[in-house]
Amino acid sequence: MIKRKSAKYTVAAAALALAGSMVFAMPAVAGSHGAKKAGDAVAQGKKLAYNRKKGNCLACHAMGDGVSPGNIAPPLVSMKARFPDKAKLREQIWDATIKNPHTMMPPFGKHKALSEKDIDLITEYTYSL
């Protein structure tokens, strides 16, 4: 009798474990599409940041694998540690004069030098550094 009960419980436990693993696997599948989109946004943001006619971040910042970076601004490294809140990083790109009125960084959003979408993409790229 005890053997039957333990077998029942073993089967039930295995079924629960299988069902639980399926539930946890589903977000990973859905998340992989989101990761691809995030990767695309990072790649697009990098193109904008390196574009001398758009973001032109390399004029002042050393970052990633950029060639001939400027050195009048801090290097863009460890951005998640420096800006744990990505919204604060976006705000800095949109208008750095909010935190430092004497900054040399152009207020890309306030002066409409970059579109809101461009600023979002550059934020995604710089946040990945």
N, C-alpha and C positions, 0 to 999 in steps of 0.2 A: 504494500500500500504506500509506504513512504517513497519507494522508488518511482511509482507512478506520479505522485505529487511532484517530486523533484523534476521529473521529465516534463510535466506540464509547465512548471515554472520556468524551466530552461527554454522550452519552446516559446513561451510568452515573452520571456526576457529577450530572446533572439529576435522575435518579431518587433518588439519595441525598439531595439537597437537598430534594426534595419530601417524601420519607419523614421526614426530620429535621424539617421545618417542621410536619408533621402531629403528630409526637410532642410538639413544644413547644407546639402549639396546644391539645392536649388538656387539660393542667393549667389553662390559662387558662379554659376552659369550666367545668371543675369548680370552679375557684377563684371564679368569678363567683357561684356559689350560696353559697359560704362568705362572700364579701364582703357579700351581701345579709343573711345571718344576722348578721354582725358589725355591719352598719348598724342592724339591728333591735335588737340588744343595746345599741348606743350610744343609740338613741332611747328605749328603755325605761329605761336607766340615767339619762338626762337627766330623764325624768319623775319618777323616784324622788328624784334629787338635788334637784330643785326643789320637791318635795312637802313642804309645811310640816309634815305629819304623819308623814313617813317619814324620809328622809335629812336634809332641811332644811339642806343644805350652804350654801345662800344666807344662812343666819342669821349665818354667820361669814366666808364666802369670797365674793369677787368671782369670777365665772366665766361664760364664754360670754356669752349674751345675757340672763342673769338680771337680774330687776328688783329693786331695793332690796336689794342685797347688803350683808352686814355687812363690817366692816373689822378685826375682831380677829384674823383669821387670814390667812395669805398668800394672794394671788390664785392661782387655779388656772389657770396658763398654762405653756406649754412643759413639759408633764408628762412627755413622752418623754425630754426632756433631763434633767429632774430625777430621774426614776425610769426609767433604762434597762431595769431589770428590773421588769416589770409585777407580779410576785409581791411585790416590796417595797412597791409602792403599795397592793396589796390588804392586805398586812399592816398598813400604816399606817392604812387605813380600819377594818380589823377591830379593832385595838387600838393606838392611837398611844402609849399609855403604855409600850409595849415599848422604844421608843427614847427617849422623854422622859417620865419618871414625873410631871412637873409640868405636862404639857400640859392645856389646857382642852378638847381635843377628846374627845368621849365615845368610849369603847371599844364601838363599835356591835356588833361580833361577840361580844366577851367578855360583854357584858351582854344579849345576844340582843335588842337593840333593832331589829336588821335580820336577816333570814334570810341564810343563806349565798348563796342565789341573788341576793337584793337587793344584797348586797355585791359579788358578781361583776359584776352589771349596772352598778352605780355605778362600779366600777373600770374597766369598758370605756368608760364615758362620760368619766370624768375623764382617762383615758389618751389620749383623743382630743383633749383641749384643748391 
